[in-house]
Amino acid sequence: MPPDSPAPPRITRRRLLQGAAAAAVTGYAASSALGGTVAAGNEEWPAIIIGSGYGGAVSGLRLAQRGVRTLMLEMGRYWNPATRPFRPMTDPGPSSVWRRRWNIMPIGVNLPVPFSAGVLGREDFPGMKVYVGHGVGGGSLVNGGMAVVPRRDHLQEILPGSVDLDDLYARWFPLAQAELGVHAIDPAFFATSPWYQFARLGIDQAHAAGFGTAMVPNVYDFDYMQQEATGAAPASALAGEVILGNNHGKKSIDKTYLAKAVATGRLTIRTRHQVQQISQGPDGTYVLRVNRLNTVGDVIGQARFRTKRLFINGGSLGTTRLLMRARETGTLPDLPAAIGETWGNNGNIMTARAWVGRTGPKQSTIPVAGIDNWTDRDHPFFAEIAPLPAGIDLMTGLYLAIVNNPARARITWNGAKDNIALQWKDEYDAFSVQTAEYMVDRLNAANGGTFNRLLFPSGTGHDFTYHPLGGCLLGSATDDCGRVQGYPGLYVMDGALINGNVGVNPFLTITALAERNMARVIAEDFR
């Protein structure tokens, strides 16, 4: 080993388990790469899952553990950092963006990128751009990993009354936390590391303004991060990796739920398979017409699959799109009218402050702290103290706020375009904008600083979301555990079930709710 090479990572039991999980993932990577060569036909499976995000991953693991041979269809690719590494935000490449020629970052300079089926996608509608993840692991590949338990009083407002919240908080949130590998940053490392100077400053300035703050657990391996900081392991969070994928430290669900499910031998994942249409045969079997894609996302063929048990987990927009297409084109004509209702952006809004003081040239991309003002009835919000890893000290504070905004939109069907339509009006964001401006004005008054209008010319970025929710609500379009009304054997387990705003980053809630729902479904429907 050359004298200037970093020492190898310290081998721990956790790292050995992660290596075993990675080996299990590799086991389907080779077979899933053959997805582009699967012949058209009528493969029949006991259960099929559409999508490999949080709800799909929970469904896949629990079905496999029940002994059900299950097929999972994913339109994106399997991203193996050893052969297809992700790129940092400041240097996008072929793995970065889904079928665009320019990067699609919400802030900063958008650079040209090779046209490819990359990991970060965005769907654009009037007034709203929705970010989504593409690949085995779905949104877990492109989020910041903040695993926040929502306030119980708020969850009580948005979930059906038949959901036992005592059970959800006592049993299913802890299970989701354990399976996802949620843990907190070491307080001593946080207190002294130059990589979190921006967050410490953000906390101090929030307290000076009279706001409360909270430390937030994450799915990132903070033991690994400490090795990154000393040069003992390849840098990942400390190398600008997050929204375009993370190569090493983050425990995305391809390394947790899905690796565990594949290791049972009863879950098969086919990548680059995009489900276009769902119909139903006379015997009640669901028939899927599927496009097979190449590595840039072009259609290169078709396939058909059949099942009596279909779990649609394509994310809020993807799930709603498939169900609305089936209803509006008549292949599943009796789907509930409630499909498409009550979509929300989780109150997402970004803002930034300039000249706030020394935030530091080194910034970890993994957020671990937030400003908690949720109990303020006039200005309820939770704001992530977000990194801005530019490599120089920009003296800028960046915030991703989740506002308790009651605005909801309706998803409709555009037959001419064979696609959903979402109309998000500017007035829907008025309360979020007012709340974000209130937060910044108070912070500036107490600490100095101004609105950063280079990042957000209007002062806020409110026309995009990382957290789409709703479109197929629990207890409305489905029963209270995800069975789609009127169609036995058809299920939804993802963020489409949730009424628009959970008040925090939503993936932990999606996972816990899917665990709760799947326990009921397996006990009652798979006897």
Residue pairs with C-beta under 8 A, 6 or more apart in sequence:
6 231
6 232
6 233
6 234
7 231
7 232
8 232
8 233
9 15
9 224
9 227
9 232
9 233
10 227
10 232
12 223
14 221
14 223
18 221
18 251
18 255
20 263
21 255
21 256
21 259
21 260
21 263
22 255
22 259
24 259
24 260
24 262
24 263
25 78
25 80
25 136
25 254
25 255
25 258
25 259
25 262
26 80
27 262
27 263
28 78
28 262
28 267
28 268
28 269
29 78
29 80
31 268
32 74
32 78
32 136
32 269
32 270
32 271
32 272
33 78
33 271
35 270
35 271
35 272
35 273
35 292
36 272
36 292
36 293
36 294
36 300
36 301
38 270
38 273
38 292
38 303
39 303
40 301
40 302
40 303
40 304
41 303
41 304
42 287
42 304
42 305
42 306
43 71
43 303
43 304
43 305
43 306
44 285
44 305
44 306
44 307
45 69
45 70
45 71
45 305
45 306
45 307
46 68
46 69
46 70
46 307
46 308
46 309
47 63
47 68
47 69
47 70
47 71
47 307
47 309
47 310
47 311
48 70
48 71
48 72
48 73
48 286
48 288
48 305
48 307
48 309
48 310
48 311
49 56
49 59
49 60
49 63
49 70
49 71
49 72
49 73
49 311
49 313
50 56
50 72
50 73
50 275
50 288
50 310
50 311
50 312
50 313
50 314
50 318
50 319
50 322
51 72
51 73
51 74
51 138
51 312
51 313
51 314
51 315
51 318
51 319
51 494
52 60
52 72
52 74
52 135
52 136
52 137
52 138
52 253
52 254
52 258
52 269
52 313
53 133
53 137
53 138
53 139
53 140
53 253
53 313
53 314
53 315
53 494
54 138
54 139
54 140
54 253
54 257
54 494
54 495
54 507
54 510
54 511
54 514
55 311
55 313
55 492
55 493
55 494
55 495
55 510
55 511
55 514
56 72
56 138
56 311
56 313
56 493
56 494
57 137
57 138
57 253
57 256
57 257
57 258
57 261
58 257
58 493
58 511
58 514
58 515
58 518
59 311
59 313
59 491
59 493
59 514
59 518
60 70
60 72
60 257
60 258
60 261
60 267
61 179
61 257
61 258
61 260
61 261
61 267
62 515
62 518
62 519
62 522
63 70
63 266
63 267
63 311
63 518
63 522
63 526
64 70
64 261
64 264
64 266
64 267
65 261
65 264
66 522
66 526
67 266
68 266
68 309
68 526
69 266
69 268
70 266
70 267
70 268
71 267
71 268
71 269
71 270
71 305
71 307
72 267
72 268
72 269
72 270
73 270
73 273
73 274
73 275
73 288
73 290
73 305
74 135
74 136
74 138
74 269
74 270
74 271
74 272
74 273
75 134
75 271
75 272
75 273
75 274
75 275
75 293
76 98
76 117
76 119
76 133
76 134
76 135
76 136
76 138
76 271
76 272
77 84
77 117
77 134
77 135
77 136
77 271
77 272
77 295
78 135
78 136
78 254
78 269
78 271
79 86
79 95
79 119
79 135
79 136
79 137
79 141
79 245
79 254
81 247
81 248
84 95
85 95
85 247
86 95
86 96
86 119
86 241
86 244
86 245
86 246
86 247
87 93
87 95
87 96
87 241
87 244
87 245
88 239
88 240
88 241
88 244
89 105
89 108
89 240
89 241
89 242
89 243
89 244
89 365
89 389
90 240
90 389
90 390
90 391
91 240
92 103
92 111
92 113
92 244
93 113
93 114
94 113
94 114
94 116
94 118
95 116
95 118
95 119
95 244
95 245
96 103
96 113
96 118
96 119
96 120
96 244
96 245
97 103
97 104
97 113
97 116
97 118
97 119
97 120
97 121
97 244
98 117
98 118
98 119
98 120
98 121
98 122
98 134
98 297
99 115
99 116
99 117
99 118
99 121
99 296
99 297
100 113
100 115
100 122
101 112
101 113
101 115
102 110
102 111
102 112
102 113
103 110
103 111
103 112
103 113
104 110
104 120
104 122
104 131
105 243
106 129
106 131
106 350
106 461
106 464
107 350
107 352
107 398
107 455
107 456
107 461
108 455
115 296
116 295
116 296
116 297
117 134
117 272
117 293
117 294
117 295
117 296
117 297
118 134
118 244
119 133
119 134
119 135
119 141
119 142
119 244
119 245
120 131
120 132
120 133
120 134
120 142
120 243
120 244
120 245
121 131
121 132
121 133
121 134
122 129
122 130
122 131
122 132
122 464
123 129
123 130
123 132
123 317
124 130
125 421
125 422
125 423
125 424
126 422
126 423
126 424
127 423
127 424
127 425
127 426
127 428
127 463
128 345
128 409
128 422
128 424
128 463
128 464
128 465
129 463
129 464
129 465
130 316
130 317
130 345
130 422
130 464
130 465
130 468
131 142
131 243
131 464
131 465
131 466
132 138
132 139
132 315
132 317
132 318
132 468
133 139
133 140
133 141
133 142
133 143
134 141
135 141
135 245
135 254
135 271
136 254
136 258
136 269
136 271
137 252
137 253
137 254
137 255
137 258
138 253
138 315
139 315
139 507
140 219
140 252
140 253
140 254
140 507
141 245
141 246
141 252
141 254
142 242
142 243
142 244
142 245
143 243
143 466
143 505
143 507
144 218
144 242
144 243
144 365
144 366
144 367
144 384
144 386
144 505
145 218
145 219
145 220
145 250
145 251
145 366
146 216
146 217
146 218
146 367
146 368
146 370
146 384
146 504
146 505
147 177
147 180
147 182
147 216
147 217
147 218
147 219
147 505
147 507
147 508
148 216
148 217
148 370
148 382
148 504
148 505
148 508
149 169
149 173
149 504
149 508
149 509
150 502
150 503
150 504
150 509
151 374
151 503
151 504
152 165
152 169
154 374
154 404
154 502
154 503
155 165
155 168
155 502
155 503
155 509
156 165
158 498
158 499
158 500
158 501
158 502
159 165
159 474
159 475
159 498
159 499
160 474
160 475
160 476
160 480
162 475
162 480
163 474
163 475
163 480
163 516
167 516
168 512
168 513
168 516
171 516
172 512
172 513
172 515
172 516
173 508
173 512
175 512
175 515
176 182
176 508
176 511
176 512
176 515
177 217
177 508
179 256
179 257
179 260
179 511
179 515
180 219
180 251
180 253
180 256
180 257
180 508
180 511
181 219
181 221
181 251
181 256
182 217
182 218
182 219
182 508
183 217
183 218
183 222
184 215
184 217
184 218
184 222
184 368
185 196
185 215
185 218
185 222
185 225
185 368
186 222
186 226
189 196
189 222
189 225
189 226
189 229
190 196
190 199
190 200
190 215
190 368
191 200
193 229
193 364
194 360
194 362
195 225
195 229
195 238
195 360
195 362
195 363
195 364
196 364
196 368
197 358
197 359
197 360
197 362
197 363
198 359
198 360
198 363
198 385
198 387
198 388
198 397
199 367
199 368
199 369
199 385
199 387
201 356
201 357
201 358
201 359
201 397
202 369
202 371
202 385
202 397
203 213
203 369
203 385
205 356
205 357
205 397
205 443
205 446
205 447
206 212
206 213
206 371
206 385
206 443
207 213
208 446
208 447
209 442
209 443
209 445
209 446
209 447
210 442
210 446
211 371
211 372
211 373
211 439
211 442
211 443
212 371
212 372
212 373
213 369
213 370
213 371
213 372
214 369
214 370
214 372
214 382
215 368
215 369
216 367
216 368
216 369
216 370
216 384
218 366
218 367
218 368
219 250
219 251
219 252
219 256
220 237
220 246
220 249
220 250
220 251
220 366
221 249
221 250
221 251
224 233
224 236
224 248
224 249
225 237
225 238
225 249
225 364
225 366
227 233
228 234
228 235
228 236
228 237
228 238
228 239
228 248
228 249
229 238
233 248
234 247
234 248
236 246
236 247
236 248
236 249
236 250
237 246
237 249
237 250
237 364
237 365
237 366
238 362
238 364
238 365
240 365
240 389
240 391
241 247
241 365
242 365
242 366
242 387
246 252
246 365
249 366
250 366
258 267
258 269
261 267
262 269
272 292
272 293
272 294
272 295
273 290
273 291
273 292
273 293
273 303
274 290
274 291
274 292
274 293
274 299
275 288
275 289
275 290
275 291
275 314
275 322
276 289
276 290
276 291
276 325
277 288
277 289
277 325
277 326
277 329
277 331
278 286
278 287
278 288
278 289
278 310
278 312
278 322
278 323
278 325
278 326
278 331
278 332
279 286
279 287
279 289
279 326
279 331
279 332
280 286
280 287
280 331
280 332
280 487
281 287
281 306
284 308
284 488
284 489
285 306
285 307
285 308
286 306
286 307
286 308
286 310
286 489
286 490
287 304
287 305
287 306
288 304
288 305
288 306
288 307
288 310
289 302
289 304
290 302
290 303
290 304
290 305
291 299
291 301
291 302
292 299
292 300
292 301
292 302
292 303
293 299
293 300
294 300
307 489
308 489
309 489
309 491
309 525
310 489
310 490
310 491
311 491
311 492
311 493
312 319
312 322
312 323
312 490
312 491
312 492
312 494
313 319
313 492
313 493
313 494
314 321
314 322
314 494
315 468
315 494
315 495
315 496
316 343
316 468
316 469
316 470
316 471
316 494
316 495
316 496
317 411
317 420
317 422
317 468
317 471
319 471
319 472
319 492
319 494
319 496
320 339
320 340
320 343
320 411
320 420
320 471
320 472
320 496
321 419
321 420
323 332
323 335
323 339
323 472
323 477
323 484
323 492
324 339
324 340
324 411
324 413
324 420
325 331
325 413
325 418
326 332
326 335
327 333
327 334
327 335
327 339
327 413
328 413
328 415
332 487
332 490
334 486
334 487
335 477
335 484
335 485
335 486
335 487
336 476
336 477
336 484
336 485
336 486
338 472
338 473
338 476
338 477
338 485
339 471
339 472
339 477
340 410
340 411
340 412
340 413
340 420
340 471
341 408
341 410
341 411
341 470
341 471
341 473
341 476
341 477
342 408
342 410
342 470
342 471
342 473
342 476
342 499
342 500
343 408
343 409
343 410
343 411
343 422
343 468
343 469
343 470
343 471
343 500
344 405
344 407
344 408
344 409
344 468
344 469
344 470
344 499
344 500
344 501
345 405
345 424
345 465
345 467
345 468
345 469
345 500
345 501
346 402
346 465
346 466
346 467
346 468
346 469
346 500
346 501
346 502
346 506
347 381
347 401
347 402
347 403
347 404
347 405
347 432
347 501
347 503
348 400
348 401
348 402
348 432
348 462
348 464
348 465
348 466
348 467
349 400
349 401
349 403
349 429
349 432
349 433
349 435
349 436
349 460
349 461
349 462
350 386
350 398
350 399
350 400
350 401
350 456
350 460
350 461
350 462
351 399
351 401
351 436
351 437
351 439
351 440
351 451
351 452
351 456
351 459
351 460
351 461
352 388
352 396
352 397
352 398
352 399
352 451
352 452
352 455
352 456
353 396
353 397
353 399
353 440
353 443
353 444
353 449
353 450
353 451
353 452
354 395
354 396
354 449
354 450
354 451
354 452
354 454
355 395
355 396
355 448
355 449
355 450
356 395
356 396
356 397
356 443
356 447
356 448
356 449
357 395
357 447
357 448
358 393
358 395
359 388
359 393
359 394
359 395
359 396
359 397
360 393
361 390
361 391
361 392
361 393
362 389
363 387
363 388
363 389
363 390
364 387
364 389
365 387
365 389
366 387
367 384
367 385
367 386
367 387
367 400
369 384
369 385
370 382
370 383
370 384
370 385
371 381
371 382
371 383
371 385
371 399
371 439
372 382
373 379
373 380
373 381
373 382
373 383
373 439
374 380
374 381
374 382
374 404
374 503
379 434
379 435
379 438
379 439
380 403
380 404
380 435
381 401
381 402
381 403
381 404
381 435
381 436
381 439
382 401
382 402
382 503
382 504
383 399
383 400
383 401
383 402
383 439
384 399
384 400
384 401
384 402
384 505
385 397
385 398
385 399
386 398
386 399
386 400
387 398
388 394
388 396
388 398
396 452
396 455
397 443
397 449
398 455
399 436
399 439
399 440
400 466
401 432
401 435
401 436
401 439
402 467
402 501
402 503
402 504
402 505
403 431
403 432
403 435
403 436
404 501
404 503
405 428
405 429
405 431
405 432
405 435
405 501
406 431
406 501
407 427
407 428
407 429
407 431
408 470
408 499
408 500
409 422
409 423
409 424
409 425
409 428
410 423
411 420
411 421
411 422
411 471
412 420
412 421
412 422
412 423
413 420
413 421
414 420
414 421
424 463
429 462
429 463
432 460
432 462
433 459
433 460
433 462
436 459
436 460
436 462
437 459
437 460
440 451
440 459
443 449
444 450
444 451
451 459
453 459
455 461
467 495
467 505
467 506
468 495
469 495
469 496
469 498
469 499
469 500
469 501
469 502
469 506
470 495
470 496
470 498
470 499
470 500
471 496
472 478
472 484
472 492
472 496
472 497
473 496
473 497
473 498
473 499
474 480
474 481
474 482
474 497
474 498
474 513
477 484
477 485
477 492
478 484
478 485
478 491
478 492
478 497
479 485
481 516
481 517
481 520
481 521
482 491
482 492
482 493
482 497
482 514
482 517
482 521
483 490
483 491
483 521
483 525
484 490
484 491
484 492
489 525
491 517
491 521
493 513
493 514
493 517
493 518
494 510
494 514
495 506
495 510
497 513
498 506
498 509
498 510
498 513
502 509
